[in-house]
Amino acid sequence: MVAQPPAEVITAEVKRLKEMSHQAFFEAWTTYVQGRTGQRSAPPPAVQAAAFRSPDLASRTLAAADRAAREFKTVVERGDGEPKRDYQARISVFRQQLQDARQPIIAAVEDLAADEIEFLAQLDDAAFATEWSMFIQQVAGSSRSGRDYVQGLAFRSIEVAPRTRALSDRMMRTPHEFLPQVENESGNKHQARVDQFRSRLEAELRLLQYALNYSVARWGRLPSAPNFRLQAMQLLAERFPEEFSKLRSAVRNDAAKARAEVREQRRAERRRQARPTA
């Protein structure tokens, strides 16, 4: 059994990593993944492992791991004159190293998400709406470090997703209730913020739908398809209430006229049938 490094040593490493820029942190992570020590003063791998999966850094580490998976050719550069087969072999080794190093980080993030689910579940509606709207506006974590991945998992969890979905539908209809006021903001800039807010909501709604579909399907039921026509009508009614009201009245009047014409045709048909034949 490997001994756990002293807590004060891990705390110092967490502090060192937190103060790094995004690029420096990314390079520290990829150096650790490849088993290199980087600087001479770098702490032992066990200390780095504990720091990278700590509550303060787990989300940031997962983001760095995802970036490394996308940009692996910038991490593992091909040497001058290096045979392609050798280079591909080094890339395969790095991918395996990354996968192995990523698993403890995912476990740490999932543990944090479980705590976040409990936190969200005890919030009242107003506080829950504040947390979700902050997350949508990509400022979640400004007061609690590294909550983006964690909060995302919590909001989309089976326990929380139905509440998140209901609130998101309300936000789509009335985004002005949830966007902070900006002093001296022009109408065009405000509308741009509303459009951006709705765009982010739409992306999250797709993820929420997957979560809800899973929760329904695991009980042996098929999820119902979303009613896009009804959703579009609701959005039109919210964005253009006067025009929507006029159109609805016009359609209602046309339908009333059509029904009156049908009734008149039926009366005329009955009168013709009631006339005595010569």
C-alpha positions as CSV (number, residue, x, y, z in Angstrom):
1,M,0.0,0.0,0.0
2,V,1.4,3.4,-1.1
3,A,1.7,5.9,1.7
4,Q,-0.4,9.1,1.3
5,P,1.8,12.2,1.0
6,P,1.6,14.7,3.8
7,A,-1.3,17.0,3.6
8,E,0.8,20.2,3.9
9,V,2.9,19.0,0.9
10,I,-0.2,18.4,-1.2
11,T,-1.6,21.8,-0.2
12,A,1.5,23.6,-1.2
13,E,1.4,21.9,-4.6
14,V,-2.2,22.8,-5.1
15,K,-1.3,26.4,-4.4
16,R,1.6,26.3,-6.9
17,L,-0.6,24.8,-9.6
18,K,-3.5,27.2,-9.0
19,E,-1.2,30.2,-9.5
20,M,-0.2,29.0,-13.0
21,S,-1.5,30.4,-16.2
22,H,-3.7,28.1,-18.3
23,Q,-0.8,27.2,-20.7
24,A,1.6,26.5,-17.8
25,F,-1.0,24.4,-16.1
26,F,-1.6,22.4,-19.3
27,E,2.1,21.8,-19.7
28,A,2.5,20.7,-16.1
29,W,-0.3,18.2,-16.6
30,T,1.0,16.8,-19.8
31,T,4.5,16.5,-18.3
32,Y,3.0,14.6,-15.4
33,V,1.0,12.3,-17.7
34,Q,4.1,11.4,-19.6
35,G,6.0,10.5,-16.4
36,R,8.5,13.3,-16.7
37,T,9.4,15.5,-13.7
38,G,9.8,18.8,-15.7
39,Q,11.7,21.1,-13.3
40,R,14.2,19.7,-10.8
41,S,12.2,21.1,-8.0
42,A,9.0,19.4,-9.1
43,P,7.4,17.3,-6.4
44,P,7.1,13.5,-6.5
45,P,4.5,12.0,-8.8
46,A,2.3,11.0,-5.8
47,V,2.1,14.6,-4.6
48,Q,1.2,15.8,-8.1
49,A,-1.4,13.1,-8.5
50,A,-3.1,14.1,-5.3
51,A,-3.0,17.8,-6.2
52,F,-4.4,17.4,-9.7
53,R,-7.4,15.5,-8.4
54,S,-8.0,17.8,-5.4
55,P,-11.4,19.6,-5.1
56,D,-9.7,22.9,-6.1
57,L,-8.1,21.5,-9.3
58,A,-10.1,18.5,-10.5
59,S,-12.3,20.4,-12.9
60,R,-9.4,22.4,-14.3
61,T,-7.4,19.2,-14.6
62,L,-10.2,17.5,-16.5
63,A,-10.4,20.4,-18.9
64,A,-6.6,20.1,-19.5
65,A,-7.0,16.3,-20.1
66,D,-9.7,16.9,-22.7
67,R,-7.5,19.5,-24.4
68,A,-4.6,17.1,-24.4
69,A,-6.8,14.5,-26.1
70,R,-7.7,17.0,-28.8
71,E,-4.2,18.5,-29.3
72,F,-2.1,15.4,-28.8
73,K,0.1,16.2,-31.8
74,T,1.2,19.4,-30.1
75,V,2.1,17.5,-27.0
76,V,3.9,14.6,-28.7
77,E,5.8,16.3,-31.5
78,R,7.4,14.4,-34.3
79,G,11.1,14.5,-34.3
80,D,13.2,15.4,-37.3
81,G,13.6,12.4,-39.5
82,E,11.6,10.2,-37.1
83,P,9.9,7.3,-38.9
84,K,6.1,7.6,-39.1
85,R,5.8,4.2,-37.4
86,D,7.9,5.2,-34.4
87,Y,5.9,8.5,-34.1
88,Q,2.6,6.7,-34.2
89,A,3.9,4.3,-31.5
90,R,4.8,7.3,-29.2
91,I,1.3,8.8,-29.8
92,S,-0.3,5.5,-28.8
93,V,1.7,5.4,-25.7
94,F,0.7,8.9,-24.8
95,R,-3.0,8.2,-25.4
96,Q,-2.8,5.3,-23.0
97,Q,-1.0,7.3,-20.4
98,L,-3.6,10.1,-20.7
99,Q,-6.4,7.6,-20.4
100,D,-4.9,6.1,-17.2
101,A,-4.2,9.5,-15.7
102,R,-7.7,10.8,-16.6
103,Q,-9.6,8.1,-14.7
104,P,-8.8,9.3,-11.2
105,I,-9.7,12.8,-12.2
106,I,-13.1,11.7,-13.5
107,A,-13.7,9.8,-10.3
108,A,-12.8,13.0,-8.3
109,V,-15.1,15.2,-10.4
110,E,-18.0,12.7,-10.0
111,D,-17.5,12.7,-6.2
112,L,-17.7,16.4,-6.2
113,A,-20.8,16.3,-8.4
114,A,-22.5,14.1,-5.9
115,D,-21.9,16.7,-3.2
116,E,-23.1,19.4,-5.6
117,I,-26.3,17.5,-6.3
118,E,-27.1,17.5,-2.5
119,F,-26.3,21.2,-2.5
120,L,-28.7,22.0,-5.4
121,A,-31.4,19.8,-4.0
122,Q,-31.7,21.8,-0.8
123,L,-32.0,25.2,-2.5
124,D,-35.3,27.0,-2.8
125,D,-36.6,28.0,-6.2
126,A,-35.1,31.5,-6.2
127,A,-31.6,30.3,-5.2
128,F,-31.7,27.4,-7.6
129,A,-32.6,29.8,-10.5
130,T,-29.7,32.0,-9.5
131,E,-27.2,29.1,-9.6
132,W,-28.5,27.9,-13.0
133,S,-28.7,31.3,-14.6
134,M,-25.1,32.0,-13.5
135,F,-24.0,28.7,-14.9
136,I,-25.7,29.4,-18.3
137,Q,-24.0,32.8,-18.4
138,Q,-20.7,31.0,-17.9
139,V,-19.8,32.8,-14.6
140,A,-20.5,29.7,-12.5
141,G,-17.5,29.2,-10.3
142,S,-16.6,32.9,-9.9
143,S,-17.2,32.5,-6.2
144,R,-16.5,28.8,-5.9
145,S,-13.4,27.7,-7.8
146,G,-13.7,25.2,-10.5
147,R,-17.3,24.3,-10.5
148,D,-18.0,24.2,-14.3
149,Y,-17.6,20.5,-14.9
150,V,-19.0,19.7,-11.4
151,Q,-22.1,21.9,-11.7
152,G,-22.7,20.7,-15.2
153,L,-22.8,17.1,-14.1
154,A,-25.0,18.0,-11.1
155,F,-27.6,20.0,-13.1
156,R,-27.8,17.2,-15.7
157,S,-28.1,14.4,-13.1
158,I,-31.2,12.3,-12.9
159,E,-32.0,13.8,-9.5
160,V,-31.8,17.4,-10.7
161,A,-32.4,17.3,-14.4
162,P,-36.3,17.5,-14.3
163,R,-36.1,20.7,-12.1
164,T,-33.4,22.1,-14.4
165,R,-35.5,21.4,-17.5
166,A,-38.6,23.0,-16.1
167,L,-36.6,26.2,-15.1
168,S,-34.9,26.2,-18.5
169,D,-38.3,26.2,-20.3
170,R,-39.3,29.2,-18.2
171,M,-36.1,31.0,-18.9
172,M,-36.6,30.5,-22.7
173,R,-40.0,32.2,-22.4
174,T,-39.0,35.0,-20.1
175,P,-35.2,35.5,-20.3
176,H,-35.5,39.1,-19.1
177,E,-36.4,37.9,-15.6
178,F,-33.0,36.1,-15.2
179,L,-30.6,38.5,-17.0
180,P,-29.0,41.1,-14.8
181,Q,-29.7,44.7,-15.7
182,V,-26.9,46.7,-17.4
183,E,-26.9,50.4,-16.9
184,N,-27.2,52.6,-20.1
185,E,-27.3,49.4,-22.2
186,S,-28.7,50.0,-25.7
187,G,-31.6,48.0,-27.0
188,N,-29.4,46.2,-29.6
189,K,-26.9,45.2,-27.0
190,H,-29.6,43.9,-24.6
191,Q,-31.2,41.9,-27.4
192,A,-27.7,40.4,-28.2
193,R,-27.4,39.3,-24.6
194,V,-30.9,37.8,-24.7
195,D,-30.1,35.9,-27.9
196,Q,-26.8,34.7,-26.5
197,F,-28.5,33.6,-23.3
198,R,-31.1,31.7,-25.3
199,S,-28.5,30.1,-27.5
200,R,-26.6,28.7,-24.4
201,L,-29.9,27.5,-23.0
202,E,-30.8,25.7,-26.2
203,A,-27.4,23.8,-26.0
204,E,-28.0,22.9,-22.4
205,L,-31.6,21.8,-23.2
206,R,-30.3,19.3,-25.7
207,L,-28.0,17.8,-23.0
208,L,-30.9,17.8,-20.5
209,Q,-33.1,16.0,-23.0
210,Y,-30.6,13.2,-23.3
211,A,-30.4,12.9,-19.5
212,L,-34.2,12.8,-19.2
213,N,-34.5,10.4,-22.0
214,Y,-32.1,8.1,-20.2
215,S,-34.1,8.3,-17.0
216,V,-37.3,7.4,-18.8
217,A,-35.8,4.7,-21.0
218,R,-34.2,2.8,-18.1
219,W,-37.7,2.1,-16.8
220,G,-38.6,0.4,-20.1
221,R,-40.5,3.4,-21.6
222,L,-39.8,5.3,-24.8
223,P,-39.3,9.0,-24.3
224,S,-41.7,11.3,-26.1
225,A,-40.3,13.5,-28.9
226,P,-40.2,17.2,-28.0
227,N,-43.0,19.3,-29.5
228,F,-40.9,21.8,-31.5
229,R,-44.0,23.4,-33.1
230,L,-45.5,24.3,-29.7
231,Q,-42.2,25.5,-28.4
232,A,-41.8,27.8,-31.5
233,M,-45.3,29.2,-31.0
234,Q,-44.5,29.9,-27.3
235,L,-41.3,31.8,-28.3
236,L,-43.2,33.8,-31.0
237,A,-45.8,34.8,-28.5
238,E,-43.1,35.9,-26.0
239,R,-41.0,37.9,-28.5
240,F,-43.9,39.4,-30.6
241,P,-47.0,39.5,-28.3
242,E,-49.0,42.1,-30.3
243,E,-48.3,40.4,-33.7
244,F,-49.1,37.0,-32.3
245,S,-52.3,38.3,-30.8
246,K,-53.4,39.8,-34.1
247,L,-52.6,36.6,-36.0
248,R,-54.4,34.5,-33.4
249,S,-57.5,36.8,-33.7
250,A,-57.3,36.7,-37.5
251,V,-57.1,32.9,-37.5
252,R,-60.0,32.7,-35.0
253,N,-62.1,35.0,-37.1
254,D,-61.4,33.0,-40.3
255,A,-62.3,29.9,-38.5
256,A,-65.6,31.4,-37.3
257,K,-66.4,32.6,-40.8
258,A,-65.7,29.2,-42.1
259,R,-68.0,27.6,-39.6
260,A,-70.7,30.1,-40.4
261,E,-70.4,29.3,-44.1
262,V,-70.7,25.6,-43.4
263,R,-73.8,26.1,-41.3
264,E,-75.4,28.3,-44.0
265,Q,-74.7,25.7,-46.6
266,R,-76.3,23.0,-44.5
267,R,-79.4,25.2,-43.9
268,A,-79.6,25.9,-47.6
269,E,-79.3,22.2,-48.3
270,R,-82.1,21.4,-45.8
271,R,-84.4,24.1,-47.3
272,R,-83.9,22.6,-50.8
273,Q,-84.7,19.1,-49.6
274,A,-87.8,20.4,-47.8
275,R,-89.4,22.0,-50.9
276,P,-92.3,20.1,-52.3
277,T,-91.6,18.5,-55.6
278,A,-93.7,19.5,-58.6
